[in-house]
Amino acid sequence: MTIAEATKQRIEELCAERGLNFCKLATISGIPYTTIKSIIYSQSQNPGITTIKKICDGLDISITEFFDTPTFRNLEQEIK
C-alpha cells in the first residue's frame, strides 16, 4: 500500500465513522470538493500536508490522530 492509498483509506474511514459524504467533508474542511475527489479517486498521488491538516481541522482531530493507525505504521519505506 502506498501513502496515497493509505490516506484515501483513512479519509474514507473517518467519513464513514461520522456519516459524512465527501462533499460535506470538503465544506467543513474549507477545501474544494475537487481536492477531496482527487485524493479519493487516486488522481492525487501526493496530497499535501496542508490539505491533510485542513481535513483534520474539519473533522476536529489532530494530525497525529489521522496518521496514528496500523495502516500508516505498517507502510513500507518508499525510499531505500
PDB file of N, CA, C and O in Angstrom:
ATOM      1  N   MET A   1       0.848  -1.175   0.000  1.00  0.00           N
ATOM      2  CA  MET A   1       0.000   0.000   0.000  1.00  0.00           C
ATOM      3  C   MET A   1       0.896   1.241   0.000  1.00  0.00           C
ATOM      4  O   MET A   1       1.915   1.289   0.688  1.00  0.00           O
ATOM      5  N   THR A   2       0.496   2.231  -0.778  1.00  0.00           N
ATOM      6  CA  THR A   2       1.245   3.483  -0.844  1.00  0.00           C
ATOM      7  C   THR A   2       0.677   4.481   0.159  1.00  0.00           C
ATOM      8  O   THR A   2      -0.395   4.263   0.724  1.00  0.00           O
ATOM      9  N   ILE A   3       1.392   5.560   0.373  1.00  0.00           N
ATOM     10  CA  ILE A   3       0.921   6.619   1.269  1.00  0.00           C
ATOM     11  C   ILE A   3      -0.378   7.222   0.743  1.00  0.00           C
ATOM     12  O   ILE A   3      -1.268   7.557   1.525  1.00  0.00           O
ATOM     13  N   ALA A   4      -0.492   7.364  -0.587  1.00  0.00           N
ATOM     14  CA  ALA A   4      -1.718   7.915  -1.180  1.00  0.00           C
ATOM     15  C   ALA A   4      -2.897   6.986  -0.915  1.00  0.00           C
ATOM     16  O   ALA A   4      -3.990   7.451  -0.593  1.00  0.00           O
ATOM     17  N   GLU A   5      -2.688   5.687  -1.047  1.00  0.00           N
ATOM     18  CA  GLU A   5      -3.759   4.717  -0.796  1.00  0.00           C
ATOM     19  C   GLU A   5      -4.149   4.712   0.683  1.00  0.00           C
ATOM     20  O   GLU A   5      -5.330   4.625   1.019  1.00  0.00           O
ATOM     21  N   ALA A   6      -3.154   4.805   1.558  1.00  0.00           N
ATOM     22  CA  ALA A   6      -3.415   4.835   2.992  1.00  0.00           C
ATOM     23  C   ALA A   6      -4.189   6.103   3.372  1.00  0.00           C
ATOM     24  O   ALA A   6      -5.089   6.055   4.211  1.00  0.00           O
ATOM     25  N   THR A   7      -3.841   7.220   2.761  1.00  0.00           N
ATOM     26  CA  THR A   7      -4.526   8.483   3.024  1.00  0.00           C
ATOM     27  C   THR A   7      -5.976   8.396   2.573  1.00  0.00           C
ATOM     28  O   THR A   7      -6.883   8.800   3.299  1.00  0.00           O
ATOM     29  N   LYS A   8      -6.189   7.877   1.393  1.00  0.00           N
ATOM     30  CA  LYS A   8      -7.539   7.680   0.862  1.00  0.00           C
ATOM     31  C   LYS A   8      -8.355   6.798   1.810  1.00  0.00           C
ATOM     32  O   LYS A   8      -9.489   7.132   2.152  1.00  0.00           O
ATOM     33  N   GLN A   9      -7.784   5.691   2.225  1.00  0.00           N
ATOM     34  CA  GLN A   9      -8.464   4.754   3.114  1.00  0.00           C
ATOM     35  C   GLN A   9      -8.827   5.429   4.436  1.00  0.00           C
ATOM     36  O   GLN A   9      -9.928   5.234   4.950  1.00  0.00           O
ATOM     37  N   ARG A  10      -7.918   6.213   4.982  1.00  0.00           N
ATOM     38  CA  ARG A  10      -8.161   6.878   6.264  1.00  0.00           C
ATOM     39  C   ARG A  10      -9.281   7.905   6.143  1.00  0.00           C
ATOM     40  O   ARG A  10     -10.128   8.002   7.031  1.00  0.00           O
ATOM     41  N   ILE A  11      -9.295   8.668   5.064  1.00  0.00           N
ATOM     42  CA  ILE A  11     -10.359   9.654   4.853  1.00  0.00           C
ATOM     43  C   ILE A  11     -11.704   8.940   4.733  1.00  0.00           C
ATOM     44  O   ILE A  11     -12.698   9.388   5.304  1.00  0.00           O
ATOM     45  N   GLU A  12     -11.736   7.844   4.000  1.00  0.00           N
ATOM     46  CA  GLU A  12     -12.971   7.074   3.860  1.00  0.00           C
ATOM     47  C   GLU A  12     -13.449   6.550   5.219  1.00  0.00           C
ATOM     48  O   GLU A  12     -14.639   6.609   5.526  1.00  0.00           O
ATOM     49  N   GLU A  13     -12.521   6.040   6.029  1.00  0.00           N
ATOM     50  CA  GLU A  13     -12.868   5.536   7.368  1.00  0.00           C
ATOM     51  C   GLU A  13     -13.452   6.640   8.239  1.00  0.00           C
ATOM     52  O   GLU A  13     -14.485   6.454   8.882  1.00  0.00           O
ATOM     53  N   LEU A  14     -12.792   7.778   8.255  1.00  0.00           N
ATOM     54  CA  LEU A  14     -13.231   8.878   9.105  1.00  0.00           C
ATOM     55  C   LEU A  14     -14.596   9.408   8.668  1.00  0.00           C
ATOM     56  O   LEU A  14     -15.432   9.740   9.508  1.00  0.00           O
ATOM     57  N   CYS A  15     -14.818   9.486   7.374  1.00  0.00           N
ATOM     58  CA  CYS A  15     -16.121   9.939   6.875  1.00  0.00           C
ATOM     59  C   CYS A  15     -17.211   8.936   7.240  1.00  0.00           C
ATOM     60  O   CYS A  15     -18.301   9.325   7.662  1.00  0.00           O
ATOM     61  N   ALA A  16     -16.921   7.657   7.080  1.00  0.00           N
ATOM     62  CA  ALA A  16     -17.906   6.617   7.415  1.00  0.00           C
ATOM     63  C   ALA A  16     -18.257   6.666   8.907  1.00  0.00           C
ATOM     64  O   ALA A  16     -19.425   6.549   9.277  1.00  0.00           O
ATOM     65  N   GLU A  17     -17.243   6.839   9.760  1.00  0.00           N
ATOM     66  CA  GLU A  17     -17.474   6.922  11.207  1.00  0.00           C
ATOM     67  C   GLU A  17     -18.393   8.082  11.577  1.00  0.00           C
ATOM     68  O   GLU A  17     -19.171   7.994  12.527  1.00  0.00           O
ATOM     69  N   ARG A  18     -18.293   9.168  10.814  1.00  0.00           N
ATOM     70  CA  ARG A  18     -19.047  10.385  11.143  1.00  0.00           C
ATOM     71  C   ARG A  18     -20.296  10.565  10.286  1.00  0.00           C
ATOM     72  O   ARG A  18     -21.040  11.530  10.459  1.00  0.00           O
ATOM     73  N   GLY A  19     -20.520   9.644   9.370  1.00  0.00           N
ATOM     74  CA  GLY A  19     -21.684   9.742   8.492  1.00  0.00           C
ATOM     75  C   GLY A  19     -21.604  10.910   7.527  1.00  0.00           C
ATOM     76  O   GLY A  19     -22.616  11.524   7.189  1.00  0.00           O
ATOM     77  N   LEU A  20     -20.395  11.207   7.090  1.00  0.00           N
ATOM     78  CA  LEU A  20     -20.187  12.332   6.170  1.00  0.00           C
ATOM     79  C   LEU A  20     -19.968  11.829   4.750  1.00  0.00           C
ATOM     80  O   LEU A  20     -19.357  10.781   4.537  1.00  0.00           O
ATOM     81  N   ASN A  21     -20.470  12.580   3.790  1.00  0.00           N
ATOM     82  CA  ASN A  21     -20.066  12.316   2.407  1.00  0.00           C
ATOM     83  C   ASN A  21     -18.886  13.240   2.096  1.00  0.00           C
ATOM     84  O   ASN A  21     -18.557  14.126   2.884  1.00  0.00           O
ATOM     85  N   PHE A  22     -18.264  13.027   0.956  1.00  0.00           N
ATOM     86  CA  PHE A  22     -17.048  13.776   0.629  1.00  0.00           C
ATOM     87  C   PHE A  22     -17.328  15.253   0.383  1.00  0.00           C
ATOM     88  O   PHE A  22     -16.470  16.099   0.636  1.00  0.00           O
ATOM     89  N   CYS A  23     -18.513  15.564  -0.105  1.00  0.00           N
ATOM     90  CA  CYS A  23     -18.888  16.965  -0.328  1.00  0.00           C
ATOM     91  C   CYS A  23     -18.971  17.703   1.013  1.00  0.00           C
ATOM     92  O   CYS A  23     -18.479  18.825   1.139  1.00  0.00           O
ATOM     93  N   LYS A  24     -19.587  17.078   1.998  1.00  0.00           N
ATOM     94  CA  LYS A  24     -19.694  17.685   3.331  1.00  0.00           C
ATOM     95  C   LYS A  24     -18.309  17.819   3.967  1.00  0.00           C
ATOM     96  O   LYS A  24     -18.019  18.824   4.617  1.00  0.00           O
ATOM     97  N   LEU A  25     -17.459  16.816   3.781  1.00  0.00           N
ATOM     98  CA  LEU A  25     -16.093  16.901   4.296  1.00  0.00           C
ATOM     99  C   LEU A  25     -15.375  18.106   3.705  1.00  0.00           C
ATOM    100  O   LEU A  25     -14.702  18.844   4.425  1.00  0.00           O
ATOM    101  N   ALA A  26     -15.513  18.307   2.417  1.00  0.00           N
ATOM    102  CA  ALA A  26     -14.875  19.453   1.762  1.00  0.00           C
ATOM    103  C   ALA A  26     -15.386  20.759   2.363  1.00  0.00           C
ATOM    104  O   ALA A  26     -14.606  21.676   2.624  1.00  0.00           O
ATOM    105  N   THR A  27     -16.681  20.838   2.580  1.00  0.00           N
ATOM    106  CA  THR A  27     -17.285  22.059   3.127  1.00  0.00           C
ATOM    107  C   THR A  27     -16.763  22.360   4.531  1.00  0.00           C
ATOM    108  O   THR A  27     -16.346  23.484   4.811  1.00  0.00           O
ATOM    109  N   ILE A  28     -16.786  21.357   5.417  1.00  0.00           N
ATOM    110  CA  ILE A  28     -16.353  21.623   6.795  1.00  0.00           C
ATOM    111  C   ILE A  28     -14.847  21.808   6.910  1.00  0.00           C
ATOM    112  O   ILE A  28     -14.357  22.370   7.890  1.00  0.00           O
ATOM    113  N   SER A  29     -14.111  21.334   5.905  1.00  0.00           N
ATOM    114  CA  SER A  29     -12.653  21.471   5.914  1.00  0.00           C
ATOM    115  C   SER A  29     -12.180  22.732   5.207  1.00  0.00           C
ATOM    116  O   SER A  29     -11.015  23.114   5.324  1.00  0.00           O
ATOM    117  N   GLY A  30     -13.071  23.373   4.482  1.00  0.00           N
ATOM    118  CA  GLY A  30     -12.706  24.598   3.772  1.00  0.00           C
ATOM    119  C   GLY A  30     -11.797  24.357   2.583  1.00  0.00           C
ATOM    120  O   GLY A  30     -10.977  25.206   2.233  1.00  0.00           O
ATOM    121  N   ILE A  31     -11.946  23.194   1.965  1.00  0.00           N
ATOM    122  CA  ILE A  31     -11.154  22.905   0.767  1.00  0.00           C
ATOM    123  C   ILE A  31     -12.110  22.530  -0.369  1.00  0.00           C
ATOM    124  O   ILE A  31     -13.228  22.081  -0.115  1.00  0.00           O
ATOM    125  N   PRO A  32     -11.679  22.711  -1.607  1.00  0.00           N
ATOM    126  CA  PRO A  32     -12.560  22.386  -2.720  1.00  0.00           C
ATOM    127  C   PRO A  32     -12.911  20.893  -2.765  1.00  0.00           C
ATOM    128  O   PRO A  32     -12.092  20.033  -2.441  1.00  0.00           O
ATOM    129  N   TYR A  33     -14.146  20.616  -3.173  1.00  0.00           N
ATOM    130  CA  TYR A  33     -14.582  19.231  -3.330  1.00  0.00           C
ATOM    131  C   TYR A  33     -13.670  18.504  -4.314  1.00  0.00           C
ATOM    132  O   TYR A  33     -13.402  17.314  -4.146  1.00  0.00           O
ATOM    133  N   THR A  34     -13.196  19.202  -5.331  1.00  0.00           N
ATOM    134  CA  THR A  34     -12.333  18.570  -6.330  1.00  0.00           C
ATOM    135  C   THR A  34     -11.029  18.069  -5.712  1.00  0.00           C
ATOM    136  O   THR A  34     -10.444  17.099  -6.194  1.00  0.00           O
ATOM    137  N   THR A  35     -10.579  18.723  -4.658  1.00  0.00           N
ATOM    138  CA  THR A  35      -9.369  18.273  -3.963  1.00  0.00           C
ATOM    139  C   THR A  35      -9.626  16.942  -3.264  1.00  0.00           C
ATOM    140  O   THR A  35      -8.823  16.014  -3.365  1.00  0.00           O
ATOM    141  N   ILE A  36     -10.756  16.854  -2.550  1.00  0.00           N
ATOM    142  CA  ILE A  36     -11.128  15.592  -1.895  1.00  0.00           C
ATOM    143  C   ILE A  36     -11.315  14.503  -2.944  1.00  0.00           C
ATOM    144  O   ILE A  36     -10.826  13.384  -2.790  1.00  0.00           O
ATOM    145  N   LYS A  37     -12.020  14.844  -4.000  1.00  0.00           N
ATOM    146  CA  LYS A  37     -12.290  13.885  -5.081  1.00  0.00           C
ATOM    147  C   LYS A  37     -10.991  13.361  -5.688  1.00  0.00           C
ATOM    148  O   LYS A  37     -10.881  12.172  -5.985  1.00  0.00           O
ATOM    149  N   SER A  38     -10.013  14.235  -5.873  1.00  0.00           N
ATOM    150  CA  SER A  38      -8.748  13.799  -6.473  1.00  0.00           C
ATOM    151  C   SER A  38      -7.989  12.842  -5.561  1.00  0.00           C
ATOM    152  O   SER A  38      -7.275  11.963  -6.045  1.00  0.00           O
ATOM    153  N   ILE A  39      -8.136  13.002  -4.244  1.00  0.00           N
ATOM    154  CA  ILE A  39      -7.500  12.076  -3.306  1.00  0.00           C
ATOM    155  C   ILE A  39      -8.236  10.741  -3.328  1.00  0.00           C
ATOM    156  O   ILE A  39      -7.610   9.685  -3.422  1.00  0.00           O
ATOM    157  N   ILE A  40      -9.550  10.785  -3.244  1.00  0.00           N
ATOM    158  CA  ILE A  40     -10.361   9.570  -3.161  1.00  0.00           C
ATOM    159  C   ILE A  40     -10.263   8.734  -4.437  1.00  0.00           C
ATOM    160  O   ILE A  40     -10.227   7.506  -4.373  1.00  0.00           O
ATOM    161  N   TYR A  41     -10.221   9.389  -5.580  1.00  0.00           N
ATOM    162  CA  TYR A  41     -10.163   8.652  -6.844  1.00  0.00           C
ATOM    163  C   TYR A  41      -8.745   8.485  -7.376  1.00  0.00           C
ATOM    164  O   TYR A  41      -8.539   8.246  -8.565  1.00  0.00           O
ATOM    165  N   SER A  42      -7.775   8.613  -6.480  1.00  0.00           N
ATOM    166  CA  SER A  42      -6.354   8.343  -6.769  1.00  0.00           C
ATOM    167  C   SER A  42      -5.784   9.176  -7.902  1.00  0.00           C
ATOM    168  O   SER A  42      -4.852   8.748  -8.582  1.00  0.00           O
ATOM    169  N   GLN A  43      -6.336  10.361  -8.110  1.00  0.00           N
ATOM    170  CA  GLN A  43      -5.753  11.269  -9.096  1.00  0.00           C
ATOM    171  C   GLN A  43      -4.593  12.042  -8.476  1.00  0.00           C
ATOM    172  O   GLN A  43      -3.664  12.455  -9.169  1.00  0.00           O
ATOM    173  N   SER A  44      -4.665  12.230  -7.155  1.00  0.00           N
ATOM    174  CA  SER A  44      -3.589  12.889  -6.422  1.00  0.00           C
ATOM    175  C   SER A  44      -2.747  11.816  -5.751  1.00  0.00           C
ATOM    176  O   SER A  44      -3.225  11.119  -4.856  1.00  0.00           O
ATOM    177  N   GLN A  45      -1.515  11.681  -6.171  1.00  0.00           N
ATOM    178  CA  GLN A  45      -0.626  10.678  -5.601  1.00  0.00           C
ATOM    179  C   GLN A  45       0.161  11.228  -4.418  1.00  0.00           C
ATOM    180  O   GLN A  45       0.857  10.483  -3.727  1.00  0.00           O
ATOM    181  N   ASN A  46       0.048  12.540  -4.186  1.00  0.00           N
ATOM    182  CA  ASN A  46       0.820  13.152  -3.122  1.00  0.00           C
ATOM    183  C   ASN A  46       0.037  14.299  -2.486  1.00  0.00           C
ATOM    184  O   ASN A  46       0.383  15.466  -2.669  1.00  0.00           O
ATOM    185  N   PRO A  47      -1.024  13.967  -1.734  1.00  0.00           N
ATOM    186  CA  PRO A  47      -1.778  15.048  -1.090  1.00  0.00           C
ATOM    187  C   PRO A  47      -0.893  15.792  -0.094  1.00  0.00           C
ATOM    188  O   PRO A  47      -0.192  15.176   0.708  1.00  0.00           O
ATOM    189  N   GLY A  48      -0.932  17.100  -0.153  1.00  0.00           N
ATOM    190  CA  GLY A  48      -0.066  17.918   0.691  1.00  0.00           C
ATOM    191  C   GLY A  48      -0.457  17.882   2.153  1.00  0.00           C
ATOM    192  O   GLY A  48      -1.615  17.636   2.490  1.00  0.00           O
ATOM    193  N   ILE A  49       0.500  18.125   3.009  1.00  0.00           N
ATOM    194  CA  ILE A  49       0.259  18.108   4.449  1.00  0.00           C
ATOM    195  C   ILE A  49      -0.705  19.218   4.847  1.00  0.00           C
ATOM    196  O   ILE A  49      -1.456  19.056   5.809  1.00  0.00           O
ATOM    197  N   THR A  50      -0.707  20.336   4.136  1.00  0.00           N
ATOM    198  CA  THR A  50      -1.652  21.414   4.426  1.00  0.00           C
ATOM    199  C   THR A  50      -3.079  20.946   4.173  1.00  0.00           C
ATOM    200  O   THR A  50      -3.986  21.260   4.944  1.00  0.00           O
ATOM    201  N   THR A  51      -3.273  20.205   3.105  1.00  0.00           N
ATOM    202  CA  THR A  51      -4.598  19.647   2.800  1.00  0.00           C
ATOM    203  C   THR A  51      -5.023  18.663   3.878  1.00  0.00           C
ATOM    204  O   THR A  51      -6.165  18.697   4.336  1.00  0.00           O
ATOM    205  N   ILE A  52      -4.114  17.790   4.286  1.00  0.00           N
ATOM    206  CA  ILE A  52      -4.425  16.817   5.335  1.00  0.00           C
ATOM    207  C   ILE A  52      -4.756  17.543   6.638  1.00  0.00           C
ATOM    208  O   ILE A  52      -5.681  17.147   7.346  1.00  0.00           O
ATOM    209  N   LYS A  53      -4.013  18.599   6.961  1.00  0.00           N
ATOM    210  CA  LYS A  53      -4.263  19.378   8.179  1.00  0.00           C
ATOM    211  C   LYS A  53      -5.645  20.020   8.137  1.00  0.00           C
ATOM    212  O   LYS A  53      -6.346  20.033   9.149  1.00  0.00           O
ATOM    213  N   LYS A  54      -6.044  20.548   6.995  1.00  0.00           N
ATOM    214  CA  LYS A  54      -7.372  21.151   6.865  1.00  0.00           C
ATOM    215  C   LYS A  54      -8.463  20.098   7.036  1.00  0.00           C
ATOM    216  O   LYS A  54      -9.496  20.366   7.650  1.00  0.00           O
ATOM    217  N   ILE A  55      -8.242  18.914   6.502  1.00  0.00           N
ATOM    218  CA  ILE A  55      -9.196  17.820   6.681  1.00  0.00           C
ATOM    219  C   ILE A  55      -9.303  17.477   8.167  1.00  0.00           C
ATOM    220  O   ILE A  55     -10.401  17.295   8.693  1.00  0.00           O
ATOM    221  N   CYS A  56      -8.165  17.391   8.828  1.00  0.00           N
ATOM    222  CA  CYS A  56      -8.156  17.106  10.273  1.00  0.00           C
ATOM    223  C   CYS A  56      -8.906  18.182  11.044  1.00  0.00           C
ATOM    224  O   CYS A  56      -9.692  17.870  11.939  1.00  0.00           O
ATOM    225  N   ASP A  57      -8.672  19.438  10.707  1.00  0.00           N
ATOM    226  CA  ASP A  57      -9.365  20.540  11.380  1.00  0.00           C
ATOM    227  C   ASP A  57     -10.876  20.418  11.180  1.00  0.00           C
ATOM    228  O   ASP A  57     -11.650  20.608  12.119  1.00  0.00           O
ATOM    229  N   GLY A  58     -11.287  20.103   9.958  1.00  0.00           N
ATOM    230  CA  GLY A  58     -12.707  19.942   9.668  1.00  0.00           C
ATOM    231  C   GLY A  58     -13.326  18.794  10.446  1.00  0.00           C
ATOM    232  O   GLY A  58     -14.491  18.860  10.838  1.00  0.00           O
ATOM    233  N   LEU A  59     -12.551  17.744  10.668  1.00  0.00           N
ATOM    234  CA  LEU A  59     -13.027  16.578  11.410  1.00  0.00           C
ATOM    235  C   LEU A  59     -12.814  16.710  12.914  1.00  0.00           C
ATOM    236  O   LEU A  59     -13.213  15.841  13.689  1.00  0.00           O
ATOM    237  N   ASP A  60     -12.179  17.808  13.314  1.00  0.00           N
ATOM    238  CA  ASP A  60     -11.877  18.087  14.720  1.00  0.00           C
ATOM    239  C   ASP A  60     -11.004  16.995  15.342  1.00  0.00           C
ATOM    240  O   ASP A  60     -11.256  16.525  16.451  1.00  0.00           O
ATOM    241  N   ILE A  61      -9.972  16.609  14.590  1.00  0.00           N
ATOM    242  CA  ILE A  61      -8.984  15.664  15.098  1.00  0.00           C
ATOM    243  C   ILE A  61      -7.599  16.265  14.865  1.00  0.00           C
ATOM    244  O   ILE A  61      -7.429  17.175  14.054  1.00  0.00           O
ATOM    245  N   SER A  62      -6.625  15.741  15.585  1.00  0.00           N
ATOM    246  CA  SER A  62      -5.250  16.207  15.382  1.00  0.00           C
ATOM    247  C   SER A  62      -4.645  15.452  14.200  1.00  0.00           C
ATOM    248  O   SER A  62      -5.133  14.396  13.797  1.00  0.00           O
ATOM    249  N   ILE A  63      -3.602  16.004  13.674  1.00  0.00           N
ATOM    250  CA  ILE A  63      -2.903  15.338  12.577  1.00  0.00           C
ATOM    251  C   ILE A  63      -2.297  14.023  13.073  1.00  0.00           C
ATOM    252  O   ILE A  63      -2.173  13.062  12.314  1.00  0.00           O
ATOM    253  N   THR A  64      -1.924  13.991  14.351  1.00  0.00           N
ATOM    254  CA  THR A  64      -1.417  12.748  14.949  1.00  0.00           C
ATOM    255  C   THR A  64      -2.490  11.672  14.918  1.00  0.00           C
ATOM    256  O   THR A  64      -2.210  10.522  14.579  1.00  0.00           O
ATOM    257  N   GLU A  65      -3.716  12.040  15.270  1.00  0.00           N
ATOM    258  CA  GLU A  65      -4.817  11.074  15.237  1.00  0.00           C
ATOM    259  C   GLU A  65      -5.068  10.552  13.818  1.00  0.00           C
ATOM    260  O   GLU A  65      -5.414   9.386  13.629  1.00  0.00           O
ATOM    261  N   PHE A  66      -4.894  11.414  12.843  1.00  0.00           N
ATOM    262  CA  PHE A  66      -5.096  10.997  11.457  1.00  0.00           C
ATOM    263  C   PHE A  66      -4.111   9.891  11.085  1.00  0.00           C
ATOM    264  O   PHE A  66      -4.494   8.876  10.503  1.00  0.00           O
ATOM    265  N   PHE A  67      -2.840  10.099  11.426  1.00  0.00           N
ATOM    266  CA  PHE A  67      -1.797   9.163  10.998  1.00  0.00           C
ATOM    267  C   PHE A  67      -1.532   8.017  11.975  1.00  0.00           C
ATOM    268  O   PHE A  67      -0.837   7.064  11.622  1.00  0.00           O
ATOM    269  N   ASP A  68      -2.064   8.088  13.182  1.00  0.00           N
ATOM    270  CA  ASP A  68      -1.789   7.066  14.187  1.00  0.00           C
ATOM    271  C   ASP A  68      -2.720   5.862  14.024  1.00  0.00           C
ATOM    272  O   ASP A  68      -3.624   5.637  14.828  1.00  0.00           O
ATOM    273  N   THR A  69      -2.470   5.109  12.972  1.00  0.00           N
ATOM    274  CA  THR A  69      -3.263   3.911  12.670  1.00  0.00           C
ATOM    275  C   THR A  69      -2.312   2.790  12.253  1.00  0.00           C
ATOM    276  O   THR A  69      -1.190   3.054  11.821  1.00  0.00           O
ATOM    277  N   PRO A  70      -2.753   1.558  12.380  1.00  0.00           N
ATOM    278  CA  PRO A  70      -1.905   0.441  11.930  1.00  0.00           C
ATOM    279  C   PRO A  70      -1.517   0.557  10.455  1.00  0.00           C
ATOM    280  O   PRO A  70      -0.408   0.185  10.072  1.00  0.00           O
ATOM    281  N   THR A  71      -2.420   1.068   9.638  1.00  0.00           N
ATOM    282  CA  THR A  71      -2.128   1.198   8.207  1.00  0.00           C
ATOM    283  C   THR A  71      -0.903   2.061   7.982  1.00  0.00           C
ATOM    284  O   THR A  71      -0.010   1.681   7.225  1.00  0.00           O
ATOM    285  N   PHE A  72      -0.847   3.222   8.630  1.00  0.00           N
ATOM    286  CA  PHE A  72       0.303   4.111   8.445  1.00  0.00           C
ATOM    287  C   PHE A  72       1.552   3.564   9.131  1.00  0.00           C
ATOM    288  O   PHE A  72       2.657   3.705   8.607  1.00  0.00           O
ATOM    289  N   ARG A  73       1.387   2.943  10.291  1.00  0.00           N
ATOM    290  CA  ARG A  73       2.549   2.389  10.994  1.00  0.00           C
ATOM    291  C   ARG A  73       3.197   1.251  10.212  1.00  0.00           C
ATOM    292  O   ARG A  73       4.397   1.013  10.343  1.00  0.00           O
ATOM    293  N   ASN A  74       2.421   0.558   9.414  1.00  0.00           N
ATOM    294  CA  ASN A  74       2.939  -0.600   8.690  1.00  0.00           C
ATOM    295  C   ASN A  74       3.325  -0.322   7.244  1.00  0.00           C
ATOM    296  O   ASN A  74       3.646  -1.251   6.503  1.00  0.00           O
ATOM    297  N   LEU A  75       3.298   0.929   6.836  1.00  0.00           N
ATOM    298  CA  LEU A  75       3.718   1.261   5.466  1.00  0.00           C
ATOM    299  C   LEU A  75       5.202   0.928   5.301  1.00  0.00           C
ATOM    300  O   LEU A  75       6.019   1.168   6.190  1.00  0.00           O
ATOM    301  N   GLU A  76       5.511   0.380   4.162  1.00  0.00           N
ATOM    302  CA  GLU A  76       6.920   0.120   3.875  1.00  0.00           C
ATOM    303  C   GLU A  76       7.607   1.408   3.490  1.00  0.00           C
ATOM    304  O   GLU A  76       6.993   2.309   2.919  1.00  0.00           O
ATOM    305  N   GLN A  77       8.874   1.488   3.804  1.00  0.00           N
ATOM    306  CA  GLN A  77       9.659   2.666   3.436  1.00  0.00           C
ATOM    307  C   GLN A  77       9.683   2.786   1.931  1.00  0.00           C
ATOM    308  O   GLN A  77       9.957   1.810   1.233  1.00  0.00           O
ATOM    309  N   GLU A  78       9.397   3.988   1.414  1.00  0.00           N
ATOM    310  CA  GLU A  78       9.335   4.172  -0.033  1.00  0.00           C
ATOM    311  C   GLU A  78      10.687   4.496  -0.644  1.00  0.00           C
ATOM    312  O   GLU A  78      10.906   4.265  -1.833  1.00  0.00           O
ATOM    313  N   ILE A  79      11.584   5.026   0.156  1.00  0.00           N
ATOM    314  CA  ILE A  79      12.941   5.325  -0.334  1.00  0.00           C
ATOM    315  C   ILE A  79      13.895   4.383   0.392  1.00  0.00           C
ATOM    316  O   ILE A  79      13.921   4.328   1.622  1.00  0.00           O
ATOM    317  N   LYS A  80      14.663   3.658  -0.375  1.00  0.00           N
ATOM    318  CA  LYS A  80      15.591   2.697   0.244  1.00  0.00           C
ATOM    319  C   LYS A  80      17.011   2.983  -0.155  1.00  0.00           C
ATOM    320  O   LYS A  80      17.925   2.277   0.270  1.00  0.00           O
TER     321      LYS A  80
END
